[in-house]
Amino acid sequence: MGKRAQARRNKDAPEIALNVQSNNPKTWMVDMLQHLYVGAFQNQLSLMEAKDSGTGNPVLLLVWNELNANGKMDAIPMAKMFLNPAEWQGMKAPDGKGGWFEEDSTLEFVSK
């Protein structure tokens, strides 16, 4: 699909294919993806059902867990998860050439 950004190889990261689907891939995108994989392999990721203080609605977050200097666990938000199909409707996947695939192409398979 999109162009592939090149990763700076983290020597502690597992050997995985780091693919970023974007019309304008950036190295930081690959680094973020690698960080998520490493967090998963090190059991440092969890889901958090947070509350949006503006709307009062629940928001599902993927968070990185790590101990802070006081020995308490910090949860650092890494990504927002979709709670229902209405949140991804209308999104288009990049074609890697500066354009976009058809409407709702990003998660078309989920709707079926």
Secondary structure, 3 states (H helix, E strand, C coil): CCECCCCCCCCCCCCCCCCCCECCCCHHHHHHHHHHHHHHHCCCEEEEEEECCCCCCEEEEEEEEEECCCCCEEEEEEEEECCCHHHCCCCCCECCCCCECCCCCCCHHHHC
